[in-house]
Amino acid sequence: MPLPAKLQLGTGWLTIDQSFSVAIEGAKDSRLDRAAQRFVTNLSRQTGIPLNSATAIGRGTEPKLARPIQKMVDKASRETGTPVRADLIAVGKATLTVYTSSPSKSNQEAGEDESYTLDVTSSSATLSASNTLGILHGFETFLQLVQSTPNGFAAPAVHIEDKPRFPWRGLMIDVSRHFTPIDIIKHNIDGMAAVKLNVLHLHLSDDQGFRIESKEFPKLQQMGSDGLYFTQVEMRDLIEYAADRGIRVVPEFDMPGHATSWFVGYPEISSGSGPYSIERRWGIFDPAMDPTREETYKFLDKFIGEMSELFPDRFFHIGGDEVNGKQWDANPKVQAFMRAHQIKNNQELQQYFTVRVQKIVAKHHKLMIGWDEILSPGMSQDIVIQSWRGQASLAAAAKQDYRGLLSSGYYLDHMETAAQYYAVDPLSGDAANLSAEEQSRILGGEACMWAEFVTPDNIESRVWPRTAAVAERLWSPAETQDMDGMYRRIAAMSWRLEWLGLKHKSNYIAMLGRMAGTDDVAALRVLGDAVRPVGLGVREEAAERAGVAQTSTVPLNRLVDAVPPESEAANEFARAVNALVASNFKDAIIEAQIRAQLETWRDNRARLQPLLDNSALLRELVPASQSLASLGAAGLQALDYLDKGEHPSDAWKSQTLAMIDQASQPQADLLIAVAPAVQILVNASTGAPPAPPPTK
């Protein structure tokens, strides 16, 4: 995962044992050498087979063989008029021979060739690419092929020709609202590499925090970060770590709005009088940079110059979204400037600011990216629009000759299912009607992990494994649409990610233990596995109704913060119910499985109650626990009616459907994910037509 562009299964298996070795042919590249060592290390961890990268990896053939082989290749090419690939010539006994014709660029660029070809037979394997980037992706594919078989670990014989559909496949991590430490960012980079994402977009500043060291303006991090920020040494290390894995790091510094943290140390660049403090709440706030003062642009010139030296990528993100203009309206000097320059409204004033900033970014040899709001008359055609508004906005930019990225529909904090993200395509909707040339301006997309309700404990469960579905949508051919196949492969991908150091599964169990005050969390997990968290907007609205302010200081230690965004138990139960319906309720094995699950849910309330009574963090779950028990009982009763060929009374039907409706509402910011499938059973018992399958 992602599914390759072309895959043909062969016959037989390539055994993976302690004799496994890698030979590197072709262009020399230190990044490729490190990648090969990392590949062998990961293969060793994945299989448990001791493999020593120092002895398992060789570069080139023996000198006495290399020259004759190259002469033979050159001669064959001249005589036949057809280029002969040296990587297809047997050069030794290596298990995997790797060939690349050139190293990748020292500073990775958008649009570099990332294609590769992988051939596996029962005796050996060959991986070839035009540069190191393709080899990095091929290594990840090989690791996914390796599996446990009756005869030990092996990879199936296969021919793969693979390349990405879009050149820009990213993950945005917001480290401003809640800070994410460097080691966890690195784990996510490893996950990104595993699914062939190639851009890490770091949202480094917002109202709630400024998260990178500036030597030119040290009060940015000293006063705007609560002491939680990346040093420049740490960031350089992170950039190198990502580059080794074929991932570019793009920084974002939000301006002119979402900038309160800038003004804590430097109020002079704001449109208000101050003083300012780090914003603890979430939302859109009034403070904004003063676009009318030359001192603002001098400050930004110096700052962007410093950050451009730190971040080698060609692209520089300036944010540009959600400026409400209230500070501008209240500032007499700003209003006088607007009249003097015939600027009609705040939108035009932001356009003026953005044009000035774009010239500064270009001065420092960078290309500017921003959210939808930066698109305005007079903008350079070099800018890139990142759309949170959707394909219509993306298509409008493409028609005006601007390149774009889609993030609408890929917001991970909305807590949608993998299936819902998988259905979103950068070239769907209005973008589907663009010409081929216009569509080529849509570079790809980015999944976005906004951090209002994210901590180091749960960020990995919010990103993974659902981001693998987005990665496949951006890499694989457009016709890759098999939802069931995606879920099978994402399940396999999920446990592989744990081997890379991600803790999206293991941290869940640890967080349950923290809430329960014991390691006996079986009953709590039954409830946790059956629910999923509500999205950002629903959670904030519920808090507002309750009169509870949601801020960056609120502990994120509830069940809603621990459970995965998607319930695997609910997915499995829904598949079983759909299969039972398809059998016309005749499949006794599936029915037995469904009954066992329903009984577990029905009886779990009594098992869980002692934990709920003894933990302040768990008391809010009493209604959800009761709802799950009621759903289990209702499902069992529905199956009894179906088995007996009887219809329930109207009173039971109305009461049960009312209960299901109530159970389907958010409780403790949780949704009981199994409720739709239980309703299918209840509807069937009443003789109602089968409902559509519940959304995965």
N, C-alpha and C positions, 0 to 999 in steps of 0.2 A: 504494500500500500504506500503510495498510489499505484493503481493498476497500470502496467506498462502500455505504451502505445501499440506494440506488437509483441505477442507472446505465442510461441509454438512449443508444445510439450514433445519431448523425445522419448527414448526408451532407456530405462535403466536409471541407476542412481550413482552419484559420485560420493564415495565414502569419505567421511571426515574423521580422521584419527590423528595420532601423534606424529605421523609422517607428513602431515599437511605442510605445504611450503608455498611461498609466493616468489615469483621471479618478475622483476620490473625491467621492461625493455623500452627503448626509445628515449625521448627527451628526459634530461635530468631536471628534477624539481624537488627542492627540499620539502615543500609542502606535501608532495606525493609520497616521499619517503616516510614522513610522519603519519600520513594517512594510512599507509600500509601497516605500520607498526600498531596504530590504533585499531585497525581492522582485525589484525591477528589477536590483539588483546581482547577485543569484544567477542570474537569467535570463541576464544578460550573460555571467557566468562559464560557465554551463552550455552556452551556445551559441557563445561566442567572439565574439558580435556586440557591438560597442561601443554601450552604451546609457547615456546620461547621466541619472541619476535627477533631476537638477535641472531638466531640460527635459522629461523623459518623464512626469513626474507633475504633475497639476493638481488642485487642490481646487475642486470646484463648477464650475458653468457661469459664463459671463460674467454679471455682475450684471444686465444688462439682459434676459437670458434667464431667469435663475433665478426671479425673482418671477412672471412670466407662466406659467412651467411649473408652479410650485407652485399658483397659482390654478387652473390647468386641472385639476390633480390633485384639489384640494379640491372643485371644482365637479362633476367626474365622480363622485366618491365620494358627494356629496349626492344627485345626481340618480338614481344607480343603486342606492343603498343598499349598495353593495359597495365595500370599501376598494380603492383603486387604488394599486399600487406604483409609486412614482416612479422606481424603478431600472429599470423596464421601458420607460420613455419615452426615446427617443433624444435625447440632449442634446449631441451633438457628434460628433467624429470619433475619439474615443479608442478604441484597440484593446480595452482592458478597462475597463469602467465598474464601479466598486465602490460599493455602497450599504449603509449600516448605519443603523438607526433610533436607536441609542443607544450611547454608549461603554460599555465594560465597567467593572466596579467598580475603584476605585483599588487595593484589595487583593483580588486574585482569590479567589473562594470556590469550594469544592466544590459542584457541582451547578448552576453557571451554565450558561445556554444556550450550547451550542457548535455548534449546527447551522448549516448554510449551504446555499445553492443556487447552482450554477454552470451557466450556459448558454454554450456555445461554438457559434458558427456560422462559416460560411466568411468572414464579413465582420467580426465583432466578438464580444466576450464580455462577459457580465454576471455579477458575483459579488455576492450579497446575503446579509445575515445580520442577526439582531436586534441583535447587538453585535459588538465588535471581535474577540472570541475566535473566532467563526465565520469571520470574514474571514481570520484568521491560518491556520486550517485550509484554507480555500479556496485561499489563495495556494499552500500546499504541494501541494495537488491539481493546480492548474494547472501548476506546475513539473514534476510527474511526467507530465503529459500531453504536454509538449513533447518532440518526438523528431526525429531526423534522417530526412528523407524524400528521395526522388529530386529533389524540387523545393526542397530546403532545409529549414530547421527549421520545424516547424508543429505545431499541436495539433489533434487530431481534433474534428469537430463532436460535441457530447455534451450531454446534460442530466443533471445530477447533483443529487440531493437527499440530503443526508448528515447524519448525527448519530451520536453515540457510543452504544454499547450500555450502557456503564458510565461513571459520572461520575468515577471514580478510576482512572487508568491511569498507573502509576508505574514508576520505576527507582530502586532503592536502590543507592547506591555506598558501600561501606565504605572510608573514608579513614583508619581507625584502624590496622588491622593493617599495611598498607603505605600510605604517604601518596601521594595523587594531587594534583599541582599544579593551580593554578586554571585555567591555560590549557587543560589537558586536560579538566577538568570542563566548561568552556565548549564545547569541541568536542562533548562528549557531549550537552550541552543542545541544540546545533544538530541533532544526530541525533535526539534525542527529539522536537523540534518537527517534523522532517521526517516522522515516523511518527505524529504526533498524540498522543504521550504528554503528560501534563499535570502530573505530580508528580515532582520530584526529591527523594528521601528520602536525606539525608546522615547516615550512621552516623558520628558525630563523636567518640565516645569508646568505648574498650574497654580490656582489660588491657594492650594493646600501645601505646596512645598516646591522648593527649588533644589534639584537633586544632583548637581554636578559642580565640582570645584572650579571656580574661576580665579585665576591669579590676578587678572586685571581688575576685577570687581569682587573682592573676597567677601564683602558683606552679603552678596547674593546667597552663598551657602552658610555663612556664619550666622545670619539673622533670619534666613528664609527656609531653613531645613529642619529645625529641631535637632541638628547634629546628625541627621540621617541623609547622607549623600555619598556619591562616588568620588573618590579622589581621581585626579588625572592619571596617576600611575595605575590605579585599578581599571580605569576605563581603557587605557591603552592595552592592558593585558586582556581585557574582555574582547576588544576589537580583534586582537591577534588570535584569540581562542576561536572566535566566530569565523574569521577568515580561513583558518585551518580547516574548517568544516564547510566551506563554500557559502558562507553567510555574510552578507553585508550588514553593517550597522548604520542606520539612519537616525540622526537625532532630531527631536522636535522640541522647540522652544516656543510656547504659545504666546502670540502677540497680535494685536494690541490689547485684547481682553484676556480673561483667564490668567491674569498676571499679578495678582495681589502679592504673591510671595516675592516678586521682584522689588516691590515698592517698600517692603519692610526695611530694607537697607538703603534703597535709593528712591525715596519719595519724589525727588525732583523730576523724574521722568514720567510721573503720572499726571493725569488731568485734574486730580483733586489736591487738597491741601494736606491730607494725612492728619495725624500719624496712622500707620497701618500695622496690622498684625496678621499673622498667618491665619487664613480662613479655616475654620474647623467644620463648617457646614458644607453641604453639597448644593450644587445648583449654578445659576448664572448670576454674577455679581456686578456691581456698578463700576468698580475701579478699572481704568483703561489707560494705556500709555497716551501721552500728549502728542498728537500728530502734527501740532502746529509749531513746535519749538525745535530749532536746529540742534539744541543740546541732546534731544532724544535720539536723533539720527547719528550724532557723533558717538554717543554711548553705544548704540547698536552696531555701528561700524567697528568699533574696537572690540566689542563682545563677539560679534559674528566672525571677525578675523581670528580671534583666539580659538573659538570653537572649530573653525574651519581647519586650523592647524591640528587640532586634536582628533577630529573625525575625518579620515581620508576619503570617505565616500563622496561621489560627485553631487549627491542630493542633500538638501538642507531644508527641513520642514519648519515652517513658521506658524503653524496652527491657523489662526485667522478666523476662528469660528465664534459664534454666539456673543457678539459685542452688542450690548443693549443701548449704548450711547447716552445713558443718563448723566454720567459725569461730563460728557461733552456739552449736553444741553444746559447744565448748570454752571458752566465756566464762561464768564463774559469774554475772556480773551480768545477762547476757542470760537465763540460765536462771532466775534469781530473778525477773526481770521477767515472764517467761512464767508462772511459778507464781502470782505476785501478780495477774496479769490473766486467769488461767484460759485461757491460750493453750496448746492441747494439743500442737502440733507446729510444725515450721518452715514448713509451708504456711500455717498460720493466722497465723504471725508475719509472713510476707511479705504476707498479705492486710492485716494491720494497717498495715504500711508503705505499701502501695499506696493504701489508702484515705486515709491522711494526705497522701501526695504528690498524689493527685488533687485534694484540696481546695486545695492550694497552687497547682496548675496552674490550677484554676478561679478562684482569687483573682486571678490575673494575666490573666484573660479568655481563657484557652485551653481547648481540648478535648484530653483526653488520649488518646493511642494507646499500645498496648503489645502485646507478643507474647502468645501464648495464655495464658501463666501468670498474667497479671494478672486474668483473669476469675474473680471470686470473689464470694461473698455480700456485700451491702452496697455494691456499686459503683454509682456514678451511671450512669444510662442514657445519659449523653452520651458515654461512652468508646467507642473503636473498638478492636476486636480484630484484630490482624494475625496470621494463622495460618501458622505454619511446619509445623503438624501435619497439615493437610489439610482436605478438605471436610467431614468428619464434625465436626471441632472448630468449623469455621465455621458449620455448620448448628446445632450445639448453642447457640452464642452467639446466632444469629438467633432461635431459639425462645425465648430469654430476653429478647428485645427489644433486643439489642445489635447495632450495626452492625459490619460486618467487612470485611476485605480478605484475599485469598488470595495467599500467596507460596509455599506448598508446591507443588512441581512446576515452579516458575519459578526455581530456584536455578541461576544461570548457572555457578557454580563446579563444579557436578556434571558439566559438559562433555557434556551431552546434546545430541542433534541438534535442529535447528529443528522437525522433525516431532514429536518427543516433547513439546516445549514447546507446540506448536500444538494437540496433542490434549488439553491440560489446560484445563478450563473451570471458572470459579468456581461455576457452577450445575450441575455434574455430581455424581455420587455421591450422598451423603446430601442435599446441597443441592438436588438435582433434585426431591426429595420435599417440599420446603417449600411452604407456601402462597404465593400471589402477594405478599401483604403481607410475609411473612417473607423472601422472595427479594429484595424491594426494599431490605432492610437490608444486603444484600451489595453494597458500593459498587464493587467491582472487584478489582484486584489489583496486585501489583508484582513485576517481575523483580528478583532480588537478586544483586548482584555482590560477594560476600564476597572479601576481599583477601589470604588467606593466600599465594597464589601469583600475585600481581598486581604489576606494576610499571608505571611510566609508559610503558615500551616496549610492553607487551602488553595493557594493560587494554582498549584499543579493540577488539582482535581477540577478546577474551573477551565483550565486550558486543554487538558488531555482527558480522554482520547478524542474528544469531539473535533479538535483542530485537525486531526488526521482526515476527517471528512472534507473540510475546506481545502486541505492540501491536495486531496485527490481531485476535487473539482477544478483546481487551478493547474494541475499537472496533466491529468489524463485526458484522452480524447472526449469531445463533447458528448458522444453517444454512450459514454460510460454512465449508465443510469440504473443499474441493478441494485435496488435498495437492500434486498435481503443479502446479496453478496457483499455489499459494503459493510453491513453489520457483522457478518461472519469474519471479515478481514479486520475490522476495527477491534473486535474482541481479541484476535490474535496479536494485533499491534499493541494493545493495551498492556499485556503482560511483558512484551518485549521492552516496552519503555521503562518498566520497573528495573530491568537489568541495567539500564543506562543510568540509573540513579534517581529517576523521577519517583515521587512518592504519592502519586495521585490515589493509589489504592491503600497503601500502608498507613498514610497519615489519617485517613478516614477512621480506621480502627483505633488509632491512638487518640484522636479527638473524642470518640465515643467513650473511651476509658476516662478521659479527663472529666467529661460531664457526669459520668456514673460514679466516679470515685472508686472504681474496681476494674479488674481485667475481665470480669464475667459480664460481658456486654451482649450475650447472645440474644436476649429478648429485645434489647434496645436496637440491635442491628436488624431484627425482623421488621420493626417499624421503620427504621432508617432506610432499609432497602426498598420499602414499598412506597416511599414518598420522593418528591423532588422539590427543590427550592423554587419559590416564585422569582420572577425577574426583577431587575432593578426598580423599574417604575412602580410595579405593584407593591413592592416592599416599602418604598418611600411613601406612597399614598397611604398605606396602612399605618405607618408611623405617624403621619400627619393627622390622620383621623383620631389616633389614640393620644395625640398631644405629646408625643415623645420625639424629641429632636434627634435626628440621625446625624452624627458628627464623626469626625475621625478619631475621637476619643472613646467612642462606644465600644465595649469589648465585643469581639466577634467570636463568641464561644458557645453559640447555641446550636441546636441540631440543624437549623437551616444553613449554618455556616460550615457544617461538616459533611452533610450528605452530598453525593455526586449530583450534578445537574440533570443527569438522565438515569432513570431507574432500570437497571438490567433485569431485575426481577419482574417489573411490570412488562417489559418487552417480551420476556420469555412466557409470561402468563398470557399475554395477548396472543402470541403465536399459537399457544396450546388451545386457547378458546376458539380461535379462528379455524384451527384444524378440526376441532370437535364439531363445530358448526358445519364445516365442509363435509364431514362424514355423516351428516344428518343425525348426529348424536349417537352413532353406532360404535365408535371406537372406544372399547372398554379400557384399553391401556392409557389412552390420553385422558379419559375421564377420571381414572384412578389418580393420575398425576395432578389433575386440577383439584380433585377432592382433597388430596393431601395438603396442597398449598392453602386451600380455603380453610381447612381445619387448623393449620398453623396460625393463620391470621385471626381466626375466631378465638382461639385459646390464648393468644399472646397477651391479651390485656391483663389477665390474672398473673402471668409470669412477670410482666413489666411493672406492675403497680408498685411493688416494694421499692424499685429504683426511683420511680416518679415521686414517691412519698419522701425519699431521703435526699433528694438533690434539688436545690433551688433552680438549677439550670434546666431541669427536666420537668418541672411542675406544669409548665405551659403546654405540655404534650398530652395531658389527660384527654382532652376532646379528640385529638387525632388518634390516640390509642383506642378510644371507644368507637370511633368511626371505622377504623380498620377491622375491629372485631365484628361490628355490625355488617360490614361488607362481606366478611367471611361467612357469617351465618346466612346472609341473604343469598349468596351464591350457592351454598349447600342446599338451601331450601329449594332454590330454582332447579337444581339438578334432580332433587327428589321428585319434583313435579314432572320433569321431563322423563325420568325413568318410569314413572307410573302412568305416563300418558294422561295426566290430569292437568287441568288449568286451575290456577290459584283464584281465590276470591277477589272481587274488585277491591275490597278493603285492604287485603294484603298487598295487592298491586299498587294502589295509591300510596299506602304507607311506605312501602319499600322504595318506590321511585322518589318519593319526597326525601327519604333518608339518603339515597344515593346523591340526589341533588345537593343536599346539605353537606354530605361528605366530600363533594367535589369542589367546595369553596375553600379558599385558603384558610388554614388553621396554623397558627404559630409561624406564619410566612412559609408554610409548606402546602404542597398539593399532593393528595393521595393519588399516586399515579396509576394504581390498579383499578380505580373506580370505573373507568369506561368499559373495561373488559367484563367486570362483574355485571354492568348494566346490560351487556349483550346477552348474558345468561338469563337475567331476569326478563328481558324482553322476549326471549325465545320461549320461556316458560309460560308466558301469557298469550302466546300465539301471534305476537306482533311480528311484522317482517324483520328480518335480520338487519341490524344497524350496520353502517359502514365500519370497517375495522378501525379500532382506536389508533390514533397517531402514535407512531413509535417514539 
